[in-house]
Amino acid sequence: LPFPQPASVFGYGHLGDGNLHLNVTSPSADGEAVLAALEPFVYEWTASKRGSVSAEHGIGQMKRAFLHLSKPPEAIALMRQIKKVFDPKGILNPGKLLPDE
């Protein structure tokens, strides 16, 4: 990955249930540039190992666009249908649960 300076990567989390969190630091790199370079690599690698970009607490706002890497289109469509049943007006966490259609 093209970082302007060497980066340090710290893994932490609850590996017993397969959840690993990464903290990446680079002394002079722009944080947004690091995310733009790192996230696609990490999420695609995770998907190639049949992992998931989400954990027990959901997908989160920053990972919505990457849900397709770990869930098939049919699963995402089912998630949308379930959300419509329980939130027909779309007032519960609008825009924070599923990727845009």
N, C-alpha and C positions, 0 to 999 in steps of 0.2 A: 504494500500500500504506500502511496506517495505522501509521506509526512515530511514537512520541512526539517524537523528535528526528531531525534529518537523519542519514542513514546514508551511509557511504562504502563503495563497492563496488570491489574490486580483482579483476581477472580475471588468472589465470595458468594455466600448464599447458603441454601439448604440443599446440598447435593444428595441427601438421602432420598428425596423425592424428585431428583433430577433438575432442580432449578439452580441455575448458575447466573450470577450477575457479574457484569464486567465494569470496572472503573478504569478508564483510559486517560492518562495525563500526558501532556506534551508541553514542555516549558514555553515554547514560543509559538505554537500552532494556534490558529483560530479554532475555537471550539466547534463552530458550525462546519468548518471545513473538515475537521476530524470526523464529525458525525456523518457528513456526506460521503466520506471515503470509507469509513469503517462499517456503518450499519448494513449496507447492501451485502458486503462480504460476509459479515457475521450471520445475517439472516439467511442468506443463500447456503452457507456452509451448514447451518443448523437444519435447514430443510433437507439438504442432501443426506443427513444422518437420521432423517425421520423425526426430528425434534420439533418443537413448537416455539414460536416467538412470544407466546403468552404463557401466563402461569395461572395459579389457582384464583387470582384476584382479577383476571380479565386481561384484555388486550392493551388498554391504556391509550391515551391520545397520540403519543409519538409513534406507536407501532401499527396503527390502524391500516396504513397503506401496505403493510407487509403481511397481513393476515393470510393472504392468498398463498403464501409460501408454505404454510403449515396446515391449512384447511382447504379442502376441495370446494369448488363453486357450489356444489349441492349443499354442503354443510353451512356455508355462509348464507345461502338462500333460506335454509331452514332457520337459521338464527334470526334473519330479518322477519320471517313469518311469525316466529315466537314473540319477537319484540312487538310486532303489530297487534298480536292478541292481547298482551299485557299493557301496551302503551299505544293505543290506537291514534291518539292525538300527537304523539311524538314529543311529549313534554318532559319525559324523564331522561336526563342526561342527553339532551339533543346534540347530535354530531360527535358524541364521545364513545360510542359503543362499536359501531361497525364502519367499515370503509365506505366511502361514497359509491353510489351505484354508477 
